[in-house]
Amino acid sequence: MPFQPVSRPQDLGLFKNLSPLEVETILYTGRQKKISAEEFFFMQDDPAEAFYVLSQGKVRLSQFTSDGQQILLRIIVPVTPFGAVALAENEHYPVSAQAIEPCTAIVWSKATLDQLLVKYPQLAINAVKILAEHVQEFQQRFTEIATQRVERRLARMILRLANQIGVKTERGVEVNLPLSRQDLAEMVGTTLYTVSRTLSQWETQGLIHSGRERLIILHPHGLVKIADEET
């Protein structure tokens, strides 16, 4: 299916140090895939047969544990690559990618991707860096869960979301995303009770305003201070 090109491909690390002509050629070897809200681009343990760049919408990456518990790991927003495990050999997706809202992504099959990596060595270098960044991110998340207080982890997660999709308003920075408090608890490795208690405390202190499917950071510097606290 013909697709709408990524609006700002130069913002995507995958295309770093490639010429505009090379980027255009790579984009047009992909195909467009559209899915509705709640549909999946792929499921956990499916064969990793494609690599994606989200061009419209929002996607949640989640993982099911052996006892059936779902853990939300990350929110994908434009223009972000996902499914990078397809760059490796004989792999399966370790997570599920589900649309939060109607989504459009550019998709490269594993066979097409292998050809592109051979033809454009810089693309291969960029792809390796993406994989390394993903590993580093999840290592950092693991370290945070193992060593940091819940308040600090939650503040950092909210600030990450604000950096990704936050919009400045008269009241503060608004994070408009259908995330429940249970979702936030999964993302920082704690309980629903602890997240609810912490958010309520911050709301009383005038740091945030928490509403249905949105959160407004009223005092960003206060939240940054909590995120940077060592003890």
Helices and strands as residue ranges (DSSP letters): G 9-11, G 13-15, H 20-27, E 31-35, E 40-42, E 50-56, E 59-64, E 70-76, E 81-82, G 84-87, E 96-99, E 103-109, H 110-119, H 121-147, H 150-165, E 167-168, E 173-176, H 181-188, H 192-204, E 208-211, E 214-217, H 220-228
